[in-house]
Structures are given as C-alpha cells and as structure tokens.
Amino acid sequence: MIIDQEVGKHELSPAEYEVVRRVIYATADFEYLHLIRFGNEALQAGAAALAARTTIVVDEPMVQVGIAWAVQNTFSNPIYCSSEAITRPQRDKTRSAWGLETLAQRYPEAIFVIGQSQTALSTLVELIRKKEVAPALVIATPAGFVNVVQAKQELADSMVPHIRTEGRKGGPAVAAAVLDGLLDLAWHAYVRVSSADYPGKSAVS
C-alpha cells in the first residue's frame, strides 16, 4: 500500500504502527509517524478497557461522530460528550471543560478521548494530578500552542495509560483514527481471533 511504501522502515511495534497508520490514512500527513506517542501499556490497557465495554467520554461532537460507527459495530461502549453534558453554568470554564469535569466525576475510570478542546484536556490533567480520576486510557490530540503543549507534557509525565500527539499538531480526526485503530486491535485480540491463534497480549503489544 502507498502508506507502507512511503513510511518504509520504522521502530514502532506492529500494534503501534496499526494505530499510527490509521492516523496517516485519515489525515494524509506522514508527520504523525513521529508525533504519535504511546504511554506505558497504553495499547494493552486501552484494548482491555474497550473489550470490557468501559464508558467513553469525548470532548466534542466531532469526535463522537468520528468514533460512533466503529464503537457501535464492535463493543458498543456507552459514549458521552462533555460539551453536550447538562451542567450548571460556569463563567470561569468553557462548556467542554465543565462538562468533562462533570462526566469525569460520574465515570472516573472511563476512556477519555480529547481531540479538540484544549481546556478539556487541561481540566482532565488537573483531575489526574489531584487523583480525582483514574482513567483506563486517555487519547489526547488537540491542536494548539502553549497551553495544550503543556497539558500534553503533564499527561506524558503521569502514570496514566495514554496515547497523545507530541507538540502543537492534532485534531478530532486524529483522535477518532487512534480510537478506530485501537478498536480494531481489541476486536481481533478479544473476539475475532482465538487464543490459540493470537495468544495472550501479543495482539496489542
């Protein structure tokens, strides 16, 4: 395939490359080969959480739309959008940030997919730092400058399983592609392939 030919040799594991390949396919941007970062045990933790039908919390409708079909046709995890959560008004926070905080209190061990809102990611990182939430996985790909880069770095420094974009680039399509690739890995590891054919955690290592 064209993507594989242009990528050539790389240092990613097969499972990591599958996720990155989805991002490149969705964006036509080969720079993501060097921008996607995987936290410790992120693929294993994320696949297990998806297979367990863990709740997914997203920041914006664009992300929800991007993942809904794949989720409903695999593990059918519940999906909630922070910008559409019913909350009381907060003058000092954006709708996404306040909605995420509200949903995080309800689902502290959810899979959080932040693809657009810088303030939602900053809020989530703060909740992680305070140990008020313990996410099964965080996918963090919002584009931005100082604040979002700092929030991504704080996420990187945490012990939470995560997949993130390094630096300023990102967006909802990237977040959706990451989850889509992870869903495919989880489906093959836990459903479509028997343990004899795909033993243990090898599918997401």
Rosetta blueprint (number, residue, H / E / L):
1 M L
2 I H
3 I H
4 D H
5 Q H
6 E H
7 V H
8 G L
9 K L
10 H L
11 E L
12 L L
13 S L
14 P H
15 A H
16 E H
17 Y H
18 E H
19 V H
20 V H
21 R H
22 R H
23 V H
24 I H
25 Y H
26 A H
27 T H
28 A L
29 D L
30 F H
31 E H
32 Y H
33 L H
34 H L
35 L L
36 I E
37 R E
38 F E
39 G L
40 N L
41 E L
42 A H
43 L H
44 Q H
45 A H
46 G H
47 A H
48 A H
49 A H
50 L H
51 A H
52 A L
53 R L
54 T L
55 T L
56 I E
57 V E
58 V E
59 D L
60 E L
61 P H
62 M H
63 V H
64 Q H
65 V H
66 G H
67 I H
68 A H
69 W H
70 A H
71 V H
72 Q H
73 N L
74 T L
75 F L
76 S L
77 N L
78 P L
79 I E
80 Y E
81 C E
82 S H
83 S H
84 E H
85 A L
86 I L
87 T L
88 R L
89 P L
90 Q L
91 R L
92 D L
93 K L
94 T L
95 R H
96 S H
97 A H
98 W H
99 G H
100 L H
101 E H
102 T H
103 L H
104 A H
105 Q H
106 R H
107 Y L
108 P L
109 E L
110 A L
111 I E
112 F E
113 V E
114 I E
115 G L
116 Q L
117 S L
118 Q H
119 T H
120 A H
121 L H
122 S H
123 T H
124 L H
125 V H
126 E H
127 L H
128 I H
129 R H
130 K L
131 K L
132 E L
133 V L
134 A L
135 P L
136 A L
137 L E
138 V E
139 I E
140 A E
141 T L
142 P L
143 A L
144 G L
145 F L
146 V H
147 N H
148 V H
149 V H
150 Q H
151 A H
152 K H
153 Q H
154 E H
155 L H
156 A H
157 D H
158 S L
159 M L
160 V L
161 P L
162 H E
163 I E
164 R E
165 T E
166 E L
167 G L
168 R L
169 K L
170 G L
171 G L
172 P H
173 A H
174 V H
175 A H
176 A H
177 A H
178 V H
179 L H
180 D H
181 G H
182 L H
183 L H
184 D H
185 L H
186 A H
187 W H
188 H H
189 A H
190 Y H
191 V H
192 R H
193 V L
194 S L
195 S L
196 A L
197 D L
198 Y L
199 P L
200 G L
201 K L
202 S H
203 A H
204 V H
205 S L
